[in-house]
Amino acid sequence: MTNTNKTDIVYWLKQIAEALGGGRLPIEVGDITKLTNDQLDSLQVGDKVVKATGKQKHLYLVTYKGEGAGEGIVLTYNACGYGEAVAYDRSGNGWVYNSTDIKTYGD
């Protein structure tokens, strides 16, 4: 075994976890249409939000986020022939829920 610095190992493990998307834990909410300004500000494209409904959990993925006033964020959910896109807009006073678009597909 080589004489490797423990700090170096921890550093590289964190780098690998972040590169694989494991660096940030998902936000868990009860209502996907009521995210707070702080929650929405912290989200980046690729981040995950879990909506808990009773004993079920639903994974939403941040698929779009614009920068600055007048831009928005979109979280998408897909499962078994059902798709959902939840949109928020950024205003001068923070984030405002815009809409939820629902699509079904398949046979």
TORKOLFI-165207 format. One record per residue: y, z, x of N, C-alpha, C in turn; residue in one letter. Coordinates in steps of 0.2 Angstrom, whole numbers, plus 5000, padded with zeros to 4 digits. Atoms other than C-alpha are relative to their C-alpha. Layout:
N
YZXYZXYZXA ...
// end
This chain:
107
499450005004500050005000500650005004M 499450004996501749965006500550054999T 499549945001503250085008500549974996N 499550035004504250014993500450064997T 499549965003505750104987499950014992N 500150005008505450174969500649984996K 499450025004507250134964500049925000T 500150075000506849954969499649974995D 500550025005505349944958500350014993I 499749995007506250024943500649944998V 499550065000507749894946499649944997Y 500350075002506549744945499650004994W 500349995006505549814931500549994994L 499550015005507149824921500249934999K 499850075000507649644926499549964996Q 500650045004505949574920500050024993I 500049985007506049674904500649974996A 499450035003507749604900499949934999E 500250085001507249424904499549994995A 500550015006505849444892500250024993L 499749975007506949514878499850074999G 500249935001506249684880500650055002G 499449964997507949754887500350044994G 499649965005508649804870499650014994R 500449985006507849894855500449974994L 499750035006508149814838500350064996P 499649955005509349894826499650004994I 500449995007508449964810500550024995E 499649995005509349954794499650004993V 500350015007508949974775500349954996G 499750055004510149844769500349955005D 499750054995510449684780500749984998I 499350025002512049654770500550055001T 499549954999512849814775500050025007K 500049994993512849804794500750035002L 499349974998514349904802500349955005T 499750044995515649824813499750025007N 500349994993514949914828499349975001D 500650035000513249854824500149925002Q 499950075000513849674822500349985007L 499750014993514949684838499550005005D 500549994995513449744848499549945000S 500650055000512249604843500249935004L 499950064997512049444853499449954998Q 500550055002511049284850499450025003V 500649984997509249324852499850074998G 500149935001509449504847499650014993D 500449995006508349574833500250064996K 499849955005508749674817499450014996V 500549985005507349764807500350034994V 499949985006507549784789499450044997K 500549965002506549924782500050014992A 500050005008506049914763499450044998T 500649965002504850054758499650015006G 500549994995503350044769500049935004K 500050064997503749864774500649995005Q 499550014995504749804789500149925001K 499950075000505549634790500549985007H 499650024994506249554807500549944999L 499550055000507849464807500249985007Y 499850024994508449364822500749975000L 499350035000510249334827499949935003V 500150074998510249144828500749965002T 499350034999512149114829500550065000Y 499549955000513649214834500649965004K 499450034997515449144837500450055003G 499549964997516749224847500750004997E 499350005003518449274840500150004993G 499850005008519349284823499849944997A 500150065003518749164811499349975001G 500750014999516949154818499650044996E 500549965003515349224812499450025003G 500649984998513649284814499549984995I 500550025005512049224806499350045003V 500749974999510349324805499549974996L 500550035004508849234800499350035000T 500749975001507149284793499649954997Y 500550055003505549184789499450035000N 500649975001503949234782499649964994A 500450035005502549134773500449964994C 499750055004503548994765500750034997G 499449975002505149104763500550005006Y 499550004995506749084773500650034998G 499449975002508349184773500550005005E 499550004995509949164782500650054997A 499549955002511249314781500649995004V 499450024996513049264786500550064999A 499449965000514449374791500649965003Y 499450034997516249324795500450055003D 499549954996517449404808500749994997R 499350015003519149434800500450045005S 499649964996520649524808499950074999G 500249935001519949684801499350025001N 500749994999518249674807499549954997G 500550055003516649594799500050014993W 500150005007516449544781499449964999V 500650035002514749504773500349934996Y 499850075003514849314768499549984994N 500550025005513249264759499350015003S 500750004999511349264759499749934997T 500350075002510549084758499250015000D 500850005001508649084752499749944999I 500450065001507448944754499350015000K 500850005000505648924749499849935002T 500350074997504548784757499350015000Y 500750015000502848724757499749994993G 500350025007501548694743500150064995D 
// end
